[in-house]
Amino acid sequence: MIALLAEDDELILKTIEHKLKKEGFSVTLTRNGLEAIELLKKENFDLIISDIMMPFASGIEILAELKALKKEIPVLMLSSMGQEEIVLEAFDLGASDFMIKPFSPNELIIRINRLLKIK
């Protein structure tokens, strides 16, 4: 399984990367939305985990690009508190799930497994 992880907070990025690799995922990292969009155009992923608010392009823009590319990939969005309107927009654009930061890495894996129908 190959996951694209788009997150500009270095601590969260490394925590998720470590947890995913421990679970057997191959992980491609990006720290901004524009780079994530470029990767989506060139590569295939089984899962996308994206922060909503990032430099150069938001998680919402990543979802819009995914839709334009007609790629059906489960997307788990990460959000800070107080962004309900943006989270609703993310669901409208096809987000599969979202988690509010901070979150439990163990809960993240449970949600990913549900999305990918693993275990």
SULDAQUI-V376819 format. One record per residue. N is the residue number from 1. RES is the residue in three letters. OMEGA is omega in radians with two decimals (NA if undefined). NEAR is the number of other ideal C-beta (glycine too) atoms within 10 Angstrom. Layout:
N RES OMEGA NEAR
N RES OMEGA NEAR
This chain:
1 MET -3.13 14
2 ILE -3.13 12
3 ALA 2.96 24
4 LEU -3.13 23
5 LEU -3.14 25
6 ALA -3.07 30
7 GLU -3.11 24
8 ASP 3.08 15
9 ASP -3.01 16
10 GLU -3.13 9
11 LEU 3.12 9
12 ILE 3.13 18
13 LEU -3.09 19
14 LYS 3.11 13
15 THR -3.14 16
16 ILE 3.12 25
17 GLU -3.13 18
18 HIS -3.11 12
19 LYS -3.14 17
20 LEU 3.13 21
21 LYS 3.09 12
22 LYS 3.13 10
23 GLU 3.06 16
24 GLY 3.12 8
25 PHE 2.87 20
26 SER -3.00 11
27 VAL 3.00 19
28 THR -3.07 17
29 LEU 2.96 16
30 THR -3.08 21
31 ARG 3.07 17
32 ASN -3.06 17
33 GLY -3.12 24
34 LEU 3.10 17
35 GLU 3.10 18
36 ALA 3.12 28
37 ILE 3.11 20
38 GLU 3.11 14
39 LEU 3.12 18
40 LEU 3.14 21
41 LYS -3.02 10
42 LYS -2.99 6
43 GLU 3.09 10
44 ASN -3.13 10
45 PHE 3.08 22
46 ASP -3.06 15
47 LEU 3.02 20
48 ILE 3.00 25
49 ILE -3.05 28
50 SER 2.94 27
51 ASP 3.09 24
52 ILE -3.08 24
53 MET 3.14 15
54 MET 3.08 23
55 PRO 2.99 11
56 PHE 3.06 13
57 ALA -3.10 18
58 SER 3.02 21
59 GLY 3.08 29
60 ILE 3.11 20
61 GLU 3.06 18
62 ILE 3.11 29
63 LEU 3.14 22
64 ALA 3.13 16
65 GLU 3.10 19
66 LEU 3.10 22
67 LYS 3.13 12
68 ALA 3.13 11
69 LEU -3.12 12
70 LYS 3.08 6
71 LYS 3.13 14
72 GLU -3.12 8
73 ILE 3.07 17
74 PRO -3.12 20
75 VAL 3.05 23
76 LEU -3.11 21
77 MET 3.07 26
78 LEU -3.04 24
79 SER 2.98 21
80 SER 3.11 13
81 MET 3.03 8
82 GLY 3.14 8
83 GLN -3.03 16
84 GLU -3.13 10
85 GLU 3.13 8
86 ILE 3.11 17
87 VAL 3.10 17
88 LEU 3.08 12
89 GLU 3.12 17
90 ALA 3.09 24
91 PHE 3.10 13
92 ASP -3.13 10
93 LEU 3.03 18
94 GLY 3.07 15
95 ALA -3.12 24
96 SER -3.08 18
97 ASP 3.02 16
98 PHE 3.10 21
99 MET 3.11 15
100 ILE 3.09 14
101 LYS -0.14 13
102 PRO -3.11 12
103 PHE 3.10 16
104 SER 3.06 10
105 PRO 3.10 16
106 ASN 3.08 9
107 GLU 3.10 10
108 LEU -3.13 20
109 ILE 3.10 18
110 ILE 3.14 12
111 ARG 3.10 18
112 ILE 3.13 24
113 ASN 3.07 12
114 ARG -3.14 14
115 LEU -3.08 17
116 LEU -3.14 15
117 LYS 3.11 7
118 ILE 3.09 11
119 LYS NA 8
